[in-house]
Amino acid sequence: MSNSLHRLDLNLLVTLDAMLAEQNVTRAARLLNLAQPTVSLQLGRLREMLNDPLLLPGPRGMLPTERGRELRGPLREALAALEGALSPTVAFEPLLSTQTWKVAASDYATAALVWPSLGPMRRLAPNTRLALLSKYPTDLAHDLENGRLDLALHIRDEAPPKLRQRSLVHERYVLAGRCDHPALASRLSLKAFCKLEHAVMSPNGAGFVGSTDQALAAKGLERRVVLSVPNFNSLLSALAHSDLVAVVPERLVRDEPALLVQEPPLSIPGFEMLMLWPERVHRDPAHMWLRELIASNVPGTPNPQV
C-alpha cells in the first residue's frame, strides 16, 4: 500500500467528491452537513496532499483543474464501490419502511405512470412518503448521482446518458376537444383539422410549435395554434372550457368524460417513456422495490432493462 493511502483521511475524499460535483464551497458544505470553514480547510489539506489546486475560482463558483477533472470519475466510482462493499444488503420490508422517495416526473409522467402505483404504494408501504419534482434533463443525471433524486421518469429522446433505464410505455397521440365539440362529431379531414383553433403544451414556455406542426410542414401545411400552456393539466382544462382542440398523449384522455377523442387526420410520431436511475442505487433493495412497483402498475410495461 502506498504512503499516500496511509496518510489519507477518507472524509477528505468525500469532501473532494462533493466539491467536484458542486464546484461551490457553500453548496458542498450544505450537502455534507458541514460548516463552510471546515470544507475550506479540508480542501486545503487535499491540495497539499495531492500537490494540485484541484479547484480554482471561476466566474460562477469554482472550476476544476485538469487534475481535478481526471479525479472526478474514478473517485465517484471508488466511493460508490466502497459504500456498496460496506453496506450490508438487507431485505426491504415495505410495511416497516419510513423511506422518503424523490421522483422527477412531468405532469404527463405523474398522471400516466405514478398515479397508477400510488394506491398500491400506500397499501403496501403505508409509512413511506413520495416527493414528486419537476426537473429539466440537464439536471437529472447530476441530481440522481448526488442523491437529490432517487428516480426519474422521462422521454427517451432527452434521457441523459450513463444512467440505468427501463422502458415503461410507448405513447401515441390523439386529437381531443370538449365532449360536445361540433367539429368532432365526425372524423375530421386534414383540411378541417388545420382550420380549427389549436392549443399546445410548451414546457419551456410560450412555444407554439410541436411534433404535429413538423408532421404538417412535411406535407406543406400548417395549423392555427392560438394557445400555449406550460403543462398538460392546463391544456385539458382549456379544451373542456372552449372550442379549442389539441393533439395530446392518449393516456391523458383515455378515460376523460369531459373530452371527445378521435384519431388525428395525419400520422404523428409518438414517444417512449423511460424510468431512469443511477448506478449507486441499482442494487438497493428499497429502490428495486420502488422501480418494480411503478413498472408493474403501468399497463403493457415491457421488461428490458440496461
C-alpha positions as MATLAB code, in Angstrom:
seq = 'MSNSLHRLDLNLLVTLDAMLAEQNVTRAARLLNLAQPTVSLQLGRLREMLNDPLLLPGPRGMLPTERGRELRGPLREALAALEGALSPTVAFEPLLSTQTWKVAASDYATAALVWPSLGPMRRLAPNTRLALLSKYPTDLAHDLENGRLDLALHIRDEAPPKLRQRSLVHERYVLAGRCDHPALASRLSLKAFCKLEHAVMSPNGAGFVGSTDQALAAKGLERRVVLSVPNFNSLLSALAHSDLVAVVPERLVRDEPALLVQEPPLSIPGFEMLMLWPERVHRDPAHMWLRELIASNVPGTPNPQV';
ca = [
       0.000    0.000    0.000;
       1.375    3.430   -0.943;
       2.347    6.004    1.674;
      -0.265    8.416    0.269;
      -3.048    5.978    1.206;
      -1.638    5.575    4.724;
      -1.872    9.358    5.181;
      -5.294    9.727    3.586;
      -8.445   10.520    5.549;
     -11.500    9.018    3.839;
     -13.535   12.079    4.851;
     -11.276   14.159    2.628;
     -12.210   12.058   -0.378;
     -15.912   12.507    0.402;
     -15.340   16.269    0.587;
     -13.423   16.262   -2.687;
     -16.230   14.311   -4.364;
     -18.776   16.883   -3.166;
     -16.590   19.803   -4.219;
     -16.005   18.408   -7.701;
     -19.747   17.824   -8.073;
     -20.942   21.166   -6.687;
     -17.973   23.381   -7.635;
     -19.021   25.656   -4.796;
     -17.853   25.584   -1.148;
     -21.202   26.707    0.291;
     -23.253   24.111   -1.600;
     -20.733   21.355   -0.857;
     -20.836   22.225    2.854;
     -24.636   22.079    2.807;
     -24.569   18.710    1.039;
     -22.055   17.315    3.558;
     -23.797   18.913    6.548;
     -20.522   20.609    7.489;
     -19.547   24.189    8.259;
     -18.143   26.112    5.295;
     -14.774   26.788    7.020;
     -14.412   23.040    7.631;
     -14.864   22.295    3.947;
     -12.374   25.036    3.022;
      -9.865   23.605    5.490;
     -10.292   20.089    4.095;
      -9.858   21.395    0.555;
      -6.601   22.986    1.664;
      -5.378   19.655    3.051;
      -6.311   17.907   -0.192;
      -4.423   20.494   -2.244;
      -1.329   19.991   -0.099;
      -1.596   16.194   -0.187;
      -2.166   15.951   -3.955;
       0.126   18.868   -4.825;
      -2.534   20.483   -7.022;
      -5.083   23.322   -6.537;
      -7.847   20.885   -7.634;
     -10.417   23.727   -7.958;
      -9.809   27.362   -8.840;
     -12.101   30.417   -8.629;
     -14.278   30.821  -11.740;
     -16.976   33.214  -12.972;
     -19.792   31.167  -11.352;
     -18.154   29.343   -8.491;
     -15.085   27.152   -8.838;
     -13.678   25.276  -11.822;
     -11.712   22.019  -11.519;
      -8.130   21.887  -12.697;
      -7.092   19.206  -15.154;
      -6.078   17.024  -12.194;
      -9.481   17.654  -10.593;
     -11.295   16.613  -13.780;
      -9.206   13.447  -14.002;
     -10.085   12.525  -10.416;
     -13.844   13.055  -10.589;
     -14.888    9.859  -12.390;
     -12.537    7.401  -10.645;
     -13.243    8.992   -7.262;
     -17.046    8.718   -7.691;
     -16.732    5.081   -8.739;
     -14.377    4.254   -5.869;
     -16.632    5.832   -3.240;
     -19.709    4.112   -4.674;
     -17.904    0.764   -4.650;
     -16.711    1.303   -1.072;
     -20.188    2.291    0.092;
     -21.627   -0.788   -1.567;
     -18.999   -3.040   -0.005;
     -19.532   -1.681    3.500;
     -23.333   -1.522    3.392;
     -24.910   -4.855    4.285;
     -27.654   -5.968    1.926;
     -30.835   -6.364    3.902;
     -34.251   -7.315    2.634;
     -36.628   -4.397    2.139;
     -39.770   -4.625    4.259;
     -42.373   -2.227    2.823;
     -44.682   -2.390    5.846;
     -41.885   -1.246    8.186;
     -40.199    1.270    5.896;
     -40.244    5.009    6.610;
     -38.440    5.832    3.372;
     -38.953    9.110    1.513;
     -38.554    8.736   -2.249;
     -37.827   11.693   -4.515;
     -39.024   11.164   -8.078;
     -38.699   13.549  -11.016;
     -41.799   13.442  -13.217;
     -43.653   15.767  -15.571;
     -47.389   16.135  -15.193;
     -47.807   13.594  -18.003;
     -45.487   11.089  -16.287;
     -47.239   11.714  -12.980;
     -50.696   11.024  -14.391;
     -49.754    8.118  -16.659;
     -47.028    6.384  -14.634;
     -47.072    7.466  -10.977;
     -50.760    7.693  -10.093;
     -51.472    4.042  -11.033;
     -48.904    2.919   -8.443;
     -49.914    5.358   -5.679;
     -52.722    3.198   -4.296;
     -50.567    0.051   -4.090;
     -47.734    2.089   -2.558;
     -49.958    3.444    0.222;
     -51.366   -0.029    0.887;
     -48.075   -1.942    0.829;
     -45.784    0.707    2.361;
     -48.075    2.962    4.427;
     -45.302    4.746    6.335;
     -43.311    5.832    3.275;
     -43.501    9.220    1.604;
     -43.250   10.280   -2.032;
     -41.984   13.656   -3.269;
     -42.619   14.499   -6.932;
     -40.375   17.119   -8.527;
     -40.131   18.691  -11.975;
     -36.600   18.602  -13.413;
     -35.042   19.502  -16.747;
     -32.839   16.887  -18.487;
     -29.675   18.896  -17.765;
     -30.314   18.488  -14.016;
     -31.377   14.849  -13.953;
     -28.067   12.974  -14.063;
     -26.403   15.345  -11.609;
     -29.238   15.187   -9.087;
     -29.619   11.397   -9.394;
     -25.911   10.776   -8.911;
     -25.727   13.095   -5.906;
     -28.789   11.779   -4.075;
     -31.128   14.713   -4.618;
     -33.309   12.389   -6.693;
     -33.933    8.665   -6.447;
     -35.701    8.095   -9.749;
     -36.672    9.987  -12.889;
     -39.394    9.369  -15.466;
     -38.518   10.951  -18.789;
     -38.764   10.572  -22.566;
     -36.042    8.567  -24.302;
     -35.087   11.378  -26.692;
     -33.948   13.582  -23.788;
     -32.657   10.920  -21.390;
     -29.160   11.724  -20.050;
     -26.556    9.076  -20.938;
     -24.860    6.725  -18.446;
     -27.982    6.167  -16.361;
     -29.696    2.845  -15.807;
     -33.004    2.727  -17.648;
     -36.165    0.729  -18.130;
     -38.730    1.334  -20.848;
     -42.234    1.849  -19.458;
     -44.575    2.914  -22.265;
     -44.664    3.787  -25.953;
     -47.161    6.636  -26.140;
     -49.238    7.709  -29.149;
     -51.071   10.966  -29.894;
     -54.802   11.538  -30.362;
     -56.923   14.577  -31.157;
     -59.098   15.864  -28.292;
     -61.727   18.544  -27.732;
     -64.705   19.100  -25.441;
     -67.300   16.324  -25.439;
     -69.894   18.353  -27.404;
     -67.450   19.985  -29.832;
     -69.380   20.322  -33.128;
     -66.299   19.785  -35.312;
     -65.509   16.441  -33.661;
     -68.930   14.857  -34.226;
     -67.432   13.038  -37.211;
     -63.943   12.192  -38.420;
     -62.042   15.336  -39.413;
     -60.379   15.816  -42.771;
     -56.848   17.162  -42.800;
     -58.108   20.448  -44.252;
     -60.715   20.859  -41.499;
     -58.123   19.906  -38.886;
     -55.843   22.734  -39.998;
     -58.653   25.295  -39.876;
     -59.550   24.627  -36.233;
     -58.016   26.657  -33.405;
     -55.406   24.547  -31.599;
     -53.771   24.625  -28.179;
     -50.323   23.180  -27.380;
     -48.358   22.285  -24.264;
     -44.954   24.001  -24.162;
     -42.950   23.014  -21.030;
     -40.282   25.646  -21.717;
     -42.854   28.399  -22.069;
     -44.536   30.317  -24.886;
     -43.839   27.756  -27.634;
     -46.386   27.405  -30.437;
     -44.779   24.605  -32.465;
     -44.660   20.868  -31.740;
     -44.342   17.500  -33.419;
     -47.757   17.965  -35.045;
     -46.530   21.100  -36.808;
     -43.447   19.251  -38.036;
     -45.644   16.494  -39.470;
     -47.841   19.124  -41.180;
     -44.830   21.028  -42.525;
     -43.632   17.845  -44.230;
     -46.897   17.992  -46.218;
     -46.603   21.725  -46.888;
     -49.387   22.520  -44.401;
     -49.804   24.426  -41.143;
     -52.437   24.733  -38.434;
     -53.739   27.605  -36.274;
     -52.127   27.419  -32.821;
     -53.691   30.128  -30.644;
     -52.874   28.975  -27.102;
     -49.668   27.756  -25.432;
     -49.728   26.442  -21.849;
     -46.904   25.118  -19.615;
     -48.434   21.752  -18.642;
     -50.998   19.169  -19.697;
     -53.350   19.870  -16.777;
     -53.854   23.405  -18.082;
     -54.211   22.106  -21.625;
     -57.001   19.657  -20.754;
     -58.810   22.323  -18.747;
     -58.629   24.725  -21.693;
     -60.123   22.073  -24.006;
     -63.023   21.406  -21.643;
     -63.915   25.102  -21.450;
     -63.525   26.263  -25.051;
     -63.786   25.304  -28.728;
     -60.036   24.687  -28.904;
     -58.684   21.281  -29.858;
     -55.292   19.734  -29.123;
     -53.159   16.778  -30.083;
     -52.365   15.062  -26.762;
     -50.913   11.781  -25.419;
     -53.636    9.141  -25.442;
     -53.168    8.049  -21.813;
     -54.111   11.509  -20.554;
     -57.562   11.483  -22.151;
     -58.384    7.775  -22.391;
     -60.952    7.942  -19.554;
     -61.745   11.669  -19.539;
     -65.550   12.103  -19.764;
     -65.350   15.838  -20.451;
     -63.436   15.308  -23.702;
     -64.127   13.739  -27.077;
     -61.218   11.870  -28.659;
     -60.515   10.736  -32.220;
     -57.591    9.762  -34.410;
     -55.762   12.769  -35.887;
     -56.019   13.003  -39.687;
     -52.257   12.530  -40.134;
     -49.513   10.363  -38.678;
     -47.707   11.996  -35.732;
     -44.686   10.270  -34.153;
     -45.226    9.269  -30.525;
     -42.644    8.965  -27.768;
     -41.184    6.430  -25.343;
     -41.127    6.949  -21.586;
     -38.223    5.614  -19.539;
     -37.540    5.042  -15.866;
     -34.025    6.346  -15.077;
     -31.798    5.778  -12.047;
     -28.086    5.986  -11.123;
     -25.693    3.112  -10.612;
     -25.400    3.921   -6.894;
     -28.898    2.554   -6.147;
     -29.149   -0.122   -8.824;
     -28.894   -2.986   -6.294;
     -30.516   -1.234   -3.345;
     -33.466   -3.405   -2.171;
     -35.728   -0.436   -1.403;
     -35.029    1.184   -4.748;
     -35.559   -2.104   -6.579;
     -38.944   -2.440   -4.859;
     -39.979    1.080   -5.919;
     -38.942    0.517   -9.530;
     -40.815   -2.756   -9.750;
     -43.910   -1.239   -8.111;
     -44.127    1.564  -10.680;
     -43.339   -0.674  -13.652;
     -45.795   -3.406  -12.657;
     -48.682   -0.924  -12.362;
     -48.282    0.538  -15.847;
     -50.390   -1.478  -18.334;
     -48.333   -3.069  -21.095;
     -44.934   -2.425  -19.480;
     -42.027   -4.071  -21.354;
     -39.293   -5.790  -19.364;
     -35.901   -4.801  -20.908;
     -33.515   -3.023  -18.526;
     -29.972   -1.762  -19.096;
];
